[in-house]
Amino acid sequence: MGELHLKEVNYEDAREEYRFLSDMPADENGMTNEWFGLDWTEFQEKVIQAMLDSAKGIGLPDGYVPETWLFLWDDCEIVGVFRIRHFLTDSLRNGSGHIGCTIRKDCRGKGLGTRGLELALKAADKLVEEDELYLRCQIDNAASLRMMLKNGASIHHSDGDHIFTRIPKKK
């Protein structure tokens, strides 16, 4: 494992971002990938700008909130992605929360998610106005729950399908 860092989606790294997202299933343990199945041209011409606009709240469908896409890099390769929602609606508060993430399958079990979430929480301190961050994972995803707990989360509740956690923001 090299130097880990988060980098917002950008045109300069489009080829690597595309490669990562095209390999990620449409639904990976609850993390949706609405860009699954797109070809390179469509990704380059439409998706990157849509992701950048989403972070600024531009062109969002009704009910959506601004969301920043941050790719987790291990030296010069993308190993994960974190999506930070800037604030919550009622459906997000009772659903996917502030941060969604996934780590590339061949990179799991190495602590990358835990370290990546630590970096994402620092980014969220600047992006999210609420005092605590809401996260959730599928009830059978023990690795995601461990990642959250190692980053200061407490279990808030479960609905039988998901575990909902809370992480206080750093002051």
Backbone as a printed PyTorch tensor [residue, N CA C, xyz], in Angstrom:
tensor([[[  0.8590,  -1.1770,   0.0000],
         [  0.0000,   0.0000,   0.0000],
         [  0.9020,   1.2360,   0.0000]],

        [[  0.6170,   2.1340,  -0.9150],
         [  1.3970,   3.3600,  -1.0260],
         [  0.7420,   4.5040,  -0.2840]],

        [[  0.8850,   5.6850,  -0.8440],
         [  0.2860,   6.8760,  -0.2440],
         [ -1.1680,   6.9970,  -0.6880]],

        [[ -2.0690,   7.0030,   0.2880],
         [ -3.4960,   7.1450,  -0.0150],
         [ -3.8850,   8.6080,  -0.0030]],

        [[ -4.7150,   8.9840,  -0.9730],
         [ -5.2660,  10.3300,  -0.9820],
         [ -6.5880,  10.3300,  -1.7410]],

        [[ -7.4310,  11.2870,  -1.4120],
         [ -8.7010,  11.4740,  -2.1060],
         [ -8.5410,  12.5890,  -3.1170]],

        [[ -9.1810,  12.4160,  -4.2450],
         [ -9.1200,  13.4260,  -5.3010],
         [-10.5030,  13.5290,  -5.9270]],

        [[-11.0020,  14.7590,  -6.0050],
         [-12.3180,  14.9670,  -6.6060],
         [-12.2850,  14.5910,  -8.0820]],

        [[-13.4200,  14.0980,  -8.5640],
         [-13.5480,  13.7520,  -9.9720],
         [-13.0440,  14.9280, -10.8150]],

        [[-12.3480,  14.6130, -11.9110],
         [-11.7880,  15.6670, -12.7590],
         [-11.5230,  15.1050, -14.1510]],

        [[-11.3250,  16.0030, -15.0850],
         [-11.0750,  15.5930, -16.4710],
         [ -9.6820,  14.9860, -16.6630]],

        [[ -8.7200,  15.4630, -15.9030],
         [ -7.3460,  14.9930, -16.0440],
         [ -7.2240,  13.4850, -15.7930]],

        [[ -8.0010,  12.9840, -14.8520],
         [ -7.9430,  11.5650, -14.4790],
         [ -9.1150,  10.7660, -15.0470]],

        [[ -9.7530,  11.2880, -16.0680],
         [-10.9900,  10.6960, -16.5890],
         [-10.8240,   9.2340, -16.9960]],

        [[ -9.7230,   8.8850, -17.6040],
         [ -9.5350,   7.5080, -18.0750],
         [ -9.5430,   6.5360, -16.8880]],

        [[ -8.8190,   6.8720, -15.8180],
         [ -8.7870,   6.0140, -14.6210],
         [-10.1490,   5.9940, -13.9250]],

        [[-10.8090,   7.1470, -13.8470],
         [-12.1370,   7.2140, -13.2170],
         [-13.1310,   6.3400, -13.9840]],

        [[-13.0790,   6.4370, -15.2990],
         [-13.9490,   5.6230, -16.1400],
         [-13.6790,   4.1320, -15.9210]],

        [[-12.4180,   3.7750, -15.8970],
         [-12.0410,   2.3690, -15.7110],
         [-12.6040,   1.8470, -14.3810]],

        [[-12.4540,   2.6390, -13.3310],
         [-12.9560,   2.2220, -12.0190],
         [-14.4760,   2.0630, -12.0500]],

        [[-15.1800,   3.0770, -12.5380],
         [-16.6470,   3.0300, -12.5180],
         [-17.2150,   2.0050, -13.5000]],

        [[-16.5310,   1.7630, -14.6060],
         [-17.0480,   0.7650, -15.5450],
         [-16.8640,  -0.6500, -14.9960]],

        [[-15.9270,  -0.8410, -14.0820],
         [-15.7370,  -2.1490, -13.4400],
         [-16.6460,  -2.3360, -12.2260]],

        [[-17.1830,  -1.2330, -11.7060],
         [-18.0450,  -1.3000, -10.5230],
         [-19.4720,  -1.6640, -10.9400]],

        [[-20.0780,  -2.6610, -10.3000],
         [-21.4580,  -3.0380, -10.6610],
         [-22.4470,  -1.8880, -10.4480]],

        [[-23.6320,  -2.0300, -11.0000],
         [-24.6730,  -1.0080, -10.8490],
         [-25.0800,  -0.8370,  -9.3900]],

        [[-24.9500,  -1.8990,  -8.5900],
         [-25.2280,  -1.8300,  -7.1550],
         [-24.2080,  -2.7080,  -6.4490]],

        [[-23.3180,  -2.0740,  -5.7230],
         [-22.2350,  -2.7630,  -5.0300],
         [-22.4390,  -2.6160,  -3.5360]],

        [[-23.0720,  -3.6060,  -2.8990],
         [-23.3390,  -3.5630,  -1.4580],
         [-24.1000,  -2.3100,  -1.0560]],

        [[-25.0310,  -1.8720,  -1.8860],
         [-25.8280,  -0.6940,  -1.5660],
         [-25.3030,   0.6020,  -2.1550]],

        [[-24.0950,   0.6030,  -2.6790],
         [-23.5240,   1.7890,  -3.3410],
         [-23.9100,   1.7130,  -4.8050]],

        [[-24.7570,   2.6460,  -5.2330],
         [-25.2380,   2.6100,  -6.6100],
         [-24.2440,   3.2630,  -7.5600]],

        [[-24.2380,   2.7650,  -8.7690],
         [-23.3740,   3.2950,  -9.8220],
         [-24.2550,   3.5650, -11.0370]],

        [[-24.8200,   4.7610, -11.0740],
         [-25.7260,   5.0990, -12.1790],
         [-25.0040,   5.2100, -13.5120]],

        [[-23.6800,   5.1750, -13.4920],
         [-22.9110,   5.3150, -14.7320],
         [-22.4970,   3.9630, -15.2870]],

        [[-22.8950,   2.8720, -14.6420],
         [-22.5350,   1.5230, -15.1000],
         [-23.0240,   1.3060, -16.5330]],

        [[-22.1550,   0.7590, -17.3710],
         [-22.5340,   0.4110, -18.7310],
         [-22.3490,   1.5120, -19.7640]],

        [[-21.9500,   2.7080, -19.3380],
         [-21.7360,   3.7810, -20.3130],
         [-20.4280,   3.5670, -21.0560]],

        [[-20.3990,   4.0330, -22.2870],
         [-19.1430,   3.9280, -23.0190],
         [-18.2500,   5.1300, -22.6960]],

        [[-16.9880,   5.0340, -23.0960],
         [-15.9830,   6.0410, -22.7700],
         [-16.3820,   7.4310, -23.2670]],

        [[-16.8730,   7.5240, -24.4760],
         [-17.2270,   8.8350, -25.0410],
         [-18.3250,   9.4940, -24.2270]],

        [[-19.3560,   8.7450, -23.9190],
         [-20.4650,   9.2910, -23.1260],
         [-19.9850,   9.7110, -21.7340]],

        [[-19.1130,   8.8970, -21.1310],
         [-18.5620,   9.2350, -19.8220],
         [-17.7920,  10.5480, -19.8900]],

        [[-16.9240,  10.6490, -20.8630],
         [-16.0790,  11.8300, -21.0120],
         [-16.8990,  13.0870, -21.3320]],

        [[-17.9010,  12.9430, -22.1940],
         [-18.6620,  14.1080, -22.6480],
         [-19.7670,  14.5360, -21.6900]],

        [[-20.3200,  13.6080, -20.8910],
         [-21.4770,  13.9420, -20.0590],
         [-21.2830,  13.7140, -18.5690]],

        [[-20.6910,  12.5920, -18.2120],
         [-20.6950,  12.1600, -16.8170],
         [-19.8030,  13.0170, -15.9290]],

        [[-18.5970,  13.2800, -16.3600],
         [-17.6840,  14.0610, -15.5180],
         [-18.2930,  15.4160, -15.2000]],

        [[-18.8260,  16.0960, -16.1940],
         [-19.4360,  17.4080, -15.9430],
         [-20.6450,  17.2740, -15.0240]],

        [[-21.4390,  16.2320, -15.2000],
         [-22.5980,  16.0150, -14.3240],
         [-22.1530,  15.8140, -12.8740]],

        [[-21.0580,  15.0850, -12.6700],
         [-20.5360,  14.8800, -11.3150],
         [-20.0290,  16.1910, -10.7220]],

        [[-19.3070,  16.9590, -11.5120],
         [-18.8000,  18.2520, -11.0380],
         [-19.9580,  19.2120, -10.7390]],

        [[-20.9720,  19.2130, -11.6120],
         [-22.1450,  20.0680, -11.3920],
         [-22.9050,  19.6420, -10.1330]],

        [[-22.9830,  18.3450,  -9.8970],
         [-23.6860,  17.8410,  -8.7180],
         [-23.0800,  18.4010,  -7.4330]],

        [[-21.7730,  18.5040,  -7.3810],
         [-21.1070,  19.0560,  -6.1920],
         [-21.4760,  20.5170,  -5.9720]],

        [[-21.8440,  21.2080,  -7.0520],
         [-22.2240,  22.6200,  -6.9580],
         [-23.7360,  22.8080,  -6.8710]],

        [[-24.4780,  21.6910,  -6.9110],
         [-25.9360,  21.7700,  -6.8500],
         [-26.5790,  22.1620,  -8.1630]],

        [[-25.8650,  22.0190,  -9.2620],
         [-26.3540,  22.4160, -10.5850],
         [-27.0200,  21.2330, -11.2800]],

        [[-28.2130,  21.4500, -11.8040],
         [-28.8940,  20.4540, -12.6140],
         [-29.3550,  19.2120, -11.8650]],

        [[-29.5870,  19.3540, -10.5830],
         [-29.9980,  18.1880,  -9.8000],
         [-31.4760,  17.8700, -10.0050]],

        [[-31.8160,  16.6010, -10.1280],
         [-33.2370,  16.2190, -10.1900],
         [-33.9280,  16.5740,  -8.8630]],

        [[-35.2320,  16.6960,  -8.8840],
         [-35.9920,  16.9800,  -7.6630],
         [-35.6560,  15.9440,  -6.6000]],

        [[-35.4490,  16.4180,  -5.3740],
         [-35.1710,  15.5360,  -4.2570],
         [-33.7020,  15.1920,  -4.0640]],

        [[-32.8500,  15.5630,  -5.0140],
         [-31.4240,  15.2960,  -4.8940],
         [-30.7340,  16.4510,  -4.1830]],

        [[-29.5940,  16.1670,  -3.5520],
         [-28.8100,  17.1960,  -2.8740],
         [-27.4160,  17.2300,  -3.5010]],

        [[-26.6910,  18.3360,  -3.3150],
         [-25.3200,  18.3780,  -3.8170],
         [-24.5020,  17.2150,  -3.2580]],

        [[-23.6620,  16.6620,  -4.1240],
         [-22.8700,  15.4810,  -3.7620],
         [-21.5040,  15.5950,  -4.4210]],

        [[-20.4520,  15.4130,  -3.6290],
         [-19.0870,  15.4610,  -4.1410],
         [-18.5490,  14.0490,  -4.2940]],

        [[-18.0120,  13.7610,  -5.4820],
         [-17.4090,  12.4580,  -5.7760],
         [-15.9110,  12.5660,  -5.5420]],

        [[-15.3990,  11.7270,  -4.6360],
         [-13.9710,  11.6910,  -4.3290],
         [-13.4390,  10.2840,  -4.5850]],

        [[-12.4480,  10.1840,  -5.4460],
         [-11.8360,   8.8950,  -5.7230],
         [-10.6660,   8.6860,  -4.7680]],

        [[-10.5490,   7.4690,  -4.2540],
         [ -9.4590,   7.0990,  -3.3540],
         [ -8.3350,   6.5160,  -4.1990]],

        [[ -7.2050,   7.1730,  -4.1330],
         [ -6.0300,   6.7690,  -4.9080],
         [ -5.0040,   6.1450,  -3.9740]],

        [[ -4.4250,   5.0440,  -4.4100],
         [ -3.2630,   4.4370,  -3.7600],
         [ -2.1280,   4.6530,  -4.7500]],

        [[ -1.3040,   5.6290,  -4.4500],
         [ -0.2910,   6.1050,  -5.3840],
         [ -0.9640,   6.5320,  -6.6910]],

        [[ -0.7980,   5.7600,  -7.7760],
         [ -1.3160,   6.2190,  -9.0720],
         [ -2.4730,   5.3690,  -9.5920]],

        [[ -3.1650,   4.6390,  -8.7050],
         [ -4.3260,   3.8820,  -9.1590],
         [ -5.5070,   4.1060,  -8.2200]],

        [[ -6.6930,   4.1210,  -8.7980],
         [ -7.9150,   4.3010,  -8.0130],
         [ -8.2940,   2.9670,  -7.3900]],

        [[ -8.5080,   3.0030,  -6.0730],
         [ -8.8710,   1.7870,  -5.3440],
         [-10.2500,   1.8870,  -4.6980]],

        [[-10.8670,   3.0650,  -4.7510],
         [-12.1890,   3.2310,  -4.1560],
         [-12.8030,   4.5610,  -4.5350]],

        [[-14.0540,   4.7310,  -4.1130],
         [-14.7520,   5.9900,  -4.3480],
         [-15.6210,   6.3010,  -3.1370]],

        [[-15.6850,   7.5760,  -2.8020],
         [-16.5190,   8.0810,  -1.7180],
         [-17.4050,   9.1790,  -2.2860]],

        [[-18.6850,   9.1250,  -1.9310],
         [-19.6490,  10.1470,  -2.3580],
         [-20.1400,  10.8310,  -1.0890]],

        [[-19.9330,  12.1280,  -1.0110],
         [-20.3370,  12.8920,   0.1730],
         [-21.5050,  13.8000,  -0.1920]],

        [[-22.6360,  13.5540,   0.4450],
         [-23.8180,  14.4040,   0.2720],
         [-23.7090,  15.5670,   1.2490]],

        [[-23.9040,  16.7760,   0.7540],
         [-23.6300,  17.9810,   1.5310],
         [-24.6420,  18.2370,   2.6410]],

        [[-25.8390,  17.7480,   2.4850],
         [-26.8500,  17.8150,   3.5490],
         [-27.8630,  16.7160,   3.2790]],

        [[-28.7420,  16.4990,   4.2370],
         [-29.6830,  15.3850,   4.1130],
         [-31.1200,  15.8490,   3.9770]],

        [[-31.8540,  15.1510,   3.1580],
         [-33.3070,  15.2620,   3.1090],
         [-33.8440,  14.1850,   4.0570]],

        [[-35.1390,  14.1760,   4.2880],
         [-35.7060,  13.1300,   5.1440],
         [-35.4100,  11.7450,   4.5910]],

        [[-35.5100,  11.5830,   3.2720],
         [-35.2700,  10.2520,   2.7050],
         [-33.8030,   9.8370,   2.8530]],

        [[-32.8600,  10.7700,   2.7590],
         [-31.4550,  10.4330,   2.9740],
         [-31.1640,  10.1910,   4.4530]],

        [[-31.8210,  10.9590,   5.3130],
         [-31.6370,  10.8020,   6.7610],
         [-32.0820,   9.4020,   7.1880]],

        [[-33.1170,   8.8950,   6.5560],
         [-33.6220,   7.5590,   6.8530],
         [-33.1350,   6.5340,   5.8430]],

        [[-32.1730,   6.9300,   5.0300],
         [-31.6620,   6.0550,   3.9740],
         [-30.1530,   6.0260,   3.9640]],

        [[-29.5720,   6.3950,   2.8420],
         [-28.1380,   6.1940,   2.6410],
         [-27.2310,   7.1790,   3.3720]],

        [[-27.7670,   8.2690,   3.9020],
         [-26.9590,   9.1640,   4.7220],
         [-26.0290,  10.0770,   3.9460]],

        [[-25.0010,  10.5560,   4.6440],
         [-24.0710,  11.5380,   4.0790],
         [-23.0150,  10.9320,   3.1610]],

        [[-22.5190,   9.7400,   3.5070],
         [-21.3630,   9.2030,   2.7940],
         [-21.6570,   7.7910,   2.2990]],

        [[-21.4240,   7.5890,   1.0220],
         [-21.4630,   6.2600,   0.4360],
         [-20.0750,   5.9450,  -0.0890]],

        [[-19.6990,   4.6890,  -0.0600],
         [-18.3610,   4.3500,  -0.5510],
         [-18.3010,   2.8980,  -1.0000]],

        [[-17.2950,   2.6240,  -1.7840],
         [-16.9540,   1.2490,  -2.1370],
         [-15.4580,   1.1930,  -2.4140]],

        [[-14.9000,   0.0470,  -2.1200],
         [-13.4920,  -0.2390,  -2.3990],
         [-13.4670,  -1.3200,  -3.4700]],

        [[-12.5380,  -1.1920,  -4.4070],
         [-12.4010,  -2.1670,  -5.4780],
         [-12.2490,  -3.5660,  -4.8710]],

        [[-12.9300,  -4.5430,  -5.4400],
         [-12.9740,  -5.8960,  -4.8630],
         [-11.5920,  -6.4710,  -4.5850]],

        [[-10.6500,  -6.2970,  -5.4920],
         [ -9.3240,  -6.8820,  -5.2910],
         [ -8.4780,  -6.1180,  -4.2730]],

        [[ -9.0160,  -5.0240,  -3.7400],
         [ -8.2890,  -4.2130,  -2.7550],
         [ -8.9080,  -4.2890,  -1.3570]],

        [[ -9.9500,  -5.0770,  -1.2130],
         [-10.6260,  -5.1670,   0.0810],
         [ -9.8090,  -5.9910,   1.0700]],

        [[-10.0760,  -5.7350,   2.3570],
         [ -9.4170,  -6.4790,   3.4180],
         [ -8.0190,  -5.9830,   3.7420]],

        [[ -7.6670,  -4.8040,   3.2570],
         [ -6.3270,  -4.2500,   3.4580],
         [ -6.3510,  -2.9550,   4.2810]],

        [[ -7.5290,  -2.5850,   4.7970],
         [ -7.6350,  -1.3590,   5.5810],
         [ -7.8310,  -0.0990,   4.7500]],

        [[ -7.9760,  -0.2360,   3.4300],
         [ -8.1260,   0.9350,   2.5650],
         [ -9.4350,   1.6720,   2.8350]],

        [[-10.5080,   0.9350,   3.0950],
         [-11.7910,   1.5680,   3.3940],
         [-11.7280,   2.3810,   4.6650]],

        [[-11.1060,   1.8320,   5.6910],
         [-10.9800,   2.5400,   6.9660],
         [-10.1700,   3.8110,   6.7960]],

        [[ -9.0380,   3.7090,   6.1240],
         [ -8.2000,   4.8940,   5.9000],
         [ -8.8750,   5.8770,   4.9520]],

        [[ -9.5680,   5.3450,   3.9440],
         [-10.2870,   6.2150,   3.0180],
         [-11.4140,   6.9630,   3.7060]],

        [[-12.1600,   6.2680,   4.5790],
         [-13.2390,   6.9430,   5.3110],
         [-12.6770,   8.0210,   6.2210]],

        [[-11.5260,   7.7810,   6.8170],
         [-10.8870,   8.8100,   7.6440],
         [-10.6370,  10.0760,   6.8140]],

        [[-10.1440,   9.8980,   5.6040],
         [ -9.9100,  11.0420,   4.7090],
         [-11.2300,  11.6810,   4.2820]],

        [[-12.2310,  10.8550,   4.0050],
         [-13.5410,  11.3740,   3.5930],
         [-14.1910,  12.1740,   4.7230]],

        [[-14.0020,  11.7430,   5.9630],
         [-14.5650,  12.4850,   7.0970],
         [-13.9320,  13.8640,   7.2070]],

        [[-12.6490,  13.9550,   6.9200],
         [-11.9850,  15.2710,   6.9220],
         [-12.5660,  16.1580,   5.8220]],

        [[-12.8050,  15.5870,   4.6560],
         [-13.4170,  16.3470,   3.5630],
         [-14.8390,  16.7520,   3.9360]],

        [[-15.5650,  15.8550,   4.5870],
         [-16.9520,  16.1360,   4.9780],
         [-17.0300,  17.2750,   5.9910]],

        [[-16.0050,  17.4380,   6.8100],
         [-16.0020,  18.5530,   7.7620],
         [-16.1960,  19.8850,   7.0510]],

        [[-15.6890,  19.9890,   5.8190],
         [-15.7950,  21.2350,   5.0510],
         [-17.0570,  21.2960,   4.2040]],

        [[-17.6170,  20.1320,   3.8590],
         [-18.7440,  20.0840,   2.9320],
         [-20.1110,  19.9880,   3.6090]],

        [[-20.1540,  19.3820,   4.7870],
         [-21.4180,  19.0750,   5.4650],
         [-21.6420,  20.0420,   6.6130]],

        [[-22.8520,  20.6120,   6.6500],
         [-23.1640,  21.5840,   7.7050],
         [-23.6100,  20.9350,   9.0080]],

        [[-24.2690,  19.7690,   8.9440],
         [-24.7560,  19.1260,  10.1590],
         [-23.6030,  18.7800,  11.1040]],

        [[-23.9230,  18.6200,  12.3860],
         [-22.9110,  18.3330,  13.4000],
         [-22.5060,  16.8660,  13.4700]],

        [[-23.3200,  16.0030,  12.8890],
         [-22.9470,  14.6020,  12.8690],
         [-23.2580,  14.0270,  11.4960]],

        [[-22.4960,  13.0210,  11.1530],
         [-22.6260,  12.3890,   9.8390],
         [-23.3810,  11.0790,   9.9760]],

        [[-24.3380,  10.8800,   9.0900],
         [-25.1480,   9.6690,   9.0480],
         [-24.5570,   8.7410,   7.9980]],

        [[-24.3580,   7.4880,   8.3670],
         [-23.8940,   6.4750,   7.4360],
         [-24.7320,   5.2200,   7.6370]],

        [[-24.7530,   4.3710,   6.6450],
         [-25.4440,   3.0870,   6.7990],
         [-24.7250,   2.0360,   5.9790]],

        [[-24.9330,   0.7900,   6.3790],
         [-24.4260,  -0.3310,   5.6070],
         [-25.4480,  -1.4560,   5.6680]],

        [[-25.3390,  -2.3650,   4.7380],
         [-26.2150,  -3.5240,   4.7630],
         [-25.8760,  -4.3530,   5.9960]],

        [[-26.8920,  -4.9580,   6.5940],
         [-26.7190,  -5.6540,   7.8630],
         [-25.6940,  -6.7870,   7.7720]],

        [[-25.5130,  -7.3600,   6.5880],
         [-24.5580,  -8.4580,   6.4320],
         [-23.1810,  -7.9940,   5.9530]],

        [[-22.9370,  -6.6930,   5.9460],
         [-21.6520,  -6.1560,   5.4920],
         [-20.8070,  -5.7730,   6.7110]],

        [[-20.2460,  -6.7920,   7.3570],
         [-19.4680,  -6.5780,   8.5820],
         [-18.2470,  -5.6920,   8.3440]],

        [[-17.6390,  -5.7870,   7.1650],
         [-16.4480,  -4.9820,   6.8760],
         [-16.7830,  -3.4920,   6.8650]],

        [[-17.9120,  -3.1220,   6.2650],
         [-18.3040,  -1.7050,   6.2520],
         [-18.6080,  -1.2060,   7.6560]],

        [[-19.2780,  -2.0250,   8.4360],
         [-19.5740,  -1.6230,   9.8100],
         [-18.2810,  -1.4320,  10.5970]],

        [[-17.3340,  -2.3470,  10.4720],
         [-16.0390,  -2.1970,  11.1650],
         [-15.3400,  -0.9100,  10.7350]],

        [[-15.3800,  -0.6140,   9.4360],
         [-14.7530,   0.5970,   8.9100],
         [-15.3440,   1.8380,   9.5820]],

        [[-16.6730,   1.8560,   9.7200],
         [-17.3460,   2.9930,  10.3620],
         [-16.9780,   3.0770,  11.8380]],

        [[-17.0440,   1.9500,  12.5400],
         [-16.7600,   1.9370,  13.9720],
         [-15.3230,   2.3620,  14.2560]],

        [[-14.3750,   1.9430,  13.4190],
         [-12.9690,   2.3350,  13.5900],
         [-12.7720,   3.8320,  13.3870]],

        [[-13.7280,   4.4750,  12.7340],
         [-13.6560,   5.9230,  12.4990],
         [-14.5650,   6.7050,  13.4430]],

        [[-14.9270,   6.0950,  14.5620],
         [-15.6580,   6.8220,  15.6000],
         [-17.1650,   6.7350,  15.5270]],

        [[-17.7020,   5.8540,  14.6990],
         [-19.1570,   5.7240,  14.5750],
         [-19.7310,   4.9880,  15.7770]],

        [[-20.9680,   5.3160,  16.0630],
         [-21.7530,   4.5330,  17.0120],
         [-22.9840,   4.0410,  16.2640]],

        [[-23.4220,   2.8550,  16.6370],
         [-24.6110,   2.3000,  16.0000],
         [-25.8310,   3.0390,  16.5390]],

        [[-26.6360,   3.5580,  15.6440],
         [-27.8390,   4.3020,  16.0170],
         [-29.0480,   3.3760,  16.0590]],

        [[-29.2450,   2.6050,  14.9840],
         [-30.3500,   1.6540,  14.9370],
         [-30.2060,   0.7430,  13.7230]],

        [[-31.0930,  -0.2190,  13.6350],
         [-31.1650,  -1.1170,  12.4920],
         [-32.6170,  -1.2490,  12.0750]],

        [[-32.8310,  -1.4260,  10.7820],
         [-34.1940,  -1.6560,  10.3000],
         [-34.3790,  -3.1070,   9.8590]],

        [[-33.4320,  -3.9550,  10.1970],
         [-33.4850,  -5.3570,   9.8020],
         [-32.7110,  -5.6480,   8.5340]],

        [[-32.6030,  -4.6690,   7.6360],
         [-31.8280,  -4.8150,   6.4050],
         [-30.5150,  -4.0330,   6.4640]],

        [[-30.5200,  -2.9320,   7.2040],
         [-29.3690,  -2.0230,   7.2820],
         [-29.0530,  -1.6800,   8.7330]],

        [[-27.7920,  -1.3090,   8.9440],
         [-27.3570,  -0.7480,  10.2250],
         [-27.0490,   0.7190,   9.9710]],

        [[-27.6030,   1.5860,  10.8000],
         [-27.4270,   3.0250,  10.6710],
         [-26.4830,   3.5000,  11.7700]],

        [[-25.4710,   4.2630,  11.3910],
         [-24.4900,   4.7530,  12.3570],
         [-24.4300,   6.2800,  12.3100]],

        [[-23.8090,   6.8370,  13.3410],
         [-23.5940,   8.2750,  13.4310],
         [-22.1470,   8.5340,  13.8250]],

        [[-21.5540,   9.5250,  13.2040],
         [-20.1870,   9.9350,  13.5390],
         [-20.2140,  11.4350,  13.7970]],

        [[-19.8870,  11.8710,  15.0240],
         [-19.8370,  13.3170,  15.2850],
         [-18.7190,  13.9540,  14.4590]],

        [[-18.9960,  15.1400,  13.9320],
         [-17.9560,  15.8750,  13.2030],
         [-16.9340,  16.3940,  14.1850]],

        [[-15.7140,  16.4940,  13.7140],
         [-14.6470,  17.0690,  14.5420],
         [-14.8890,  18.5640,  14.6880]],

        [[-14.6580,  19.0540,  15.8390],
         [-14.8490,  20.4950,  16.1040],
         [-13.6070,  21.2670,  15.7130]]])
